[in-house]
Amino acid sequence: MRTLREKRDISQGKLAEKADLSLNFISELERGNTDVSLASLLQIAKALDVELKDLVGDIKAKEHAPSRHRNDR
């Protein structure tokens, strides 16, 4: 989701406003610290002007990416 948002040069705050969600929720979601409902995903996809499948694909790609830890440098 962060990648899609940044490609569109949209801040977290602007996305939260456009999707009618809280900034805290958007931040936590991008960090993988919260679950998300289908309704919220639809709101985010609409706000980013992408199809739901593209948003979900971006989220799934992040889940399968190697994790980065501070000690992995």
Backbone torsions as a table, in degrees:
resi	resn	phi	psi	omega
1	MET	NA	-41.7	179.8
2	ARG	-58.7	-43.1	-179.9
3	THR	-59.8	-46.9	178.9
4	LEU	-62.5	-40.4	-179.9
5	ARG	-66.5	-45.4	-177.8
6	GLU	-68.7	-34.2	176.1
7	LYS	-60.8	-27.3	-179.8
8	ARG	-96.2	4.4	179.4
9	ASP	54.1	47.2	179.6
10	ILE	-114.1	129.6	176.9
11	SER	-73.8	163.7	175.4
12	GLN	-59.9	-40.1	-179.3
13	GLY	-63.1	-42.4	179.5
14	LYS	-67.5	-40.1	177.1
15	LEU	-63.0	-44.6	178.5
16	ALA	-57.9	-43.6	179.6
17	GLU	-64.1	-47.9	-178.0
18	LYS	-65.6	-33.6	-178.4
19	ALA	-90.3	-3.7	-177.9
20	ASP	58.2	45.3	177.2
21	LEU	-128.3	165.5	-178.8
22	SER	-79.5	150.5	176.0
23	LEU	-59.6	-42.1	179.0
24	ASN	-58.9	-41.6	179.7
25	PHE	-63.5	-45.4	179.4
26	ILE	-60.5	-45.1	179.4
27	SER	-61.1	-48.5	-179.8
28	GLU	-63.8	-38.8	179.7
29	LEU	-65.1	-43.8	179.0
30	GLU	-63.2	-29.8	178.6
31	ARG	-87.7	-3.0	179.2
32	GLY	76.5	23.9	-175.5
33	ASN	-100.5	8.0	-179.9
34	THR	-150.7	156.3	174.5
35	ASP	-86.2	161.6	-177.5
36	VAL	-135.1	142.3	178.2
37	SER	-86.7	162.4	176.5
38	LEU	-61.0	-39.4	180.0
39	ALA	-60.9	-43.0	178.9
40	SER	-67.0	-40.1	176.8
41	LEU	-60.2	-41.1	178.2
42	LEU	-63.5	-40.7	178.4
43	GLN	-63.9	-42.1	-179.7
44	ILE	-67.0	-44.9	179.1
45	ALA	-59.2	-43.5	178.7
46	LYS	-63.5	-43.4	-179.3
47	ALA	-64.3	-33.3	179.2
48	LEU	-88.2	-5.8	-179.0
49	ASP	59.7	46.4	175.7
50	VAL	-129.1	162.9	175.0
51	GLU	-78.4	151.7	-179.3
52	LEU	-55.5	-39.8	-178.8
53	LYS	-61.6	-33.4	178.4
54	ASP	-71.3	-39.4	178.1
55	LEU	-66.5	-45.8	-180.0
56	VAL	-65.9	-38.6	177.3
57	GLY	-61.4	-39.2	178.3
58	ASP	-66.0	-40.3	179.6
59	ILE	-67.5	-43.7	-179.9
60	LYS	-64.8	-36.9	178.4
61	ALA	-61.9	-38.9	179.0
62	LYS	-65.8	-37.8	-179.8
63	GLU	-63.1	-31.8	-176.6
64	HIS	-95.4	-3.0	178.4
65	ALA	-73.6	148.9	177.1
66	PRO	-60.7	139.7	-179.4
67	SER	-74.8	151.5	177.3
68	ARG	-114.3	124.6	178.2
69	HIS	-118.1	153.5	-179.2
70	ARG	-55.8	-34.9	-175.4
71	ASN	-84.8	1.7	-178.9
72	ASP	-88.3	17.4	-176.2
73	ARG	-80.2	NA	NA
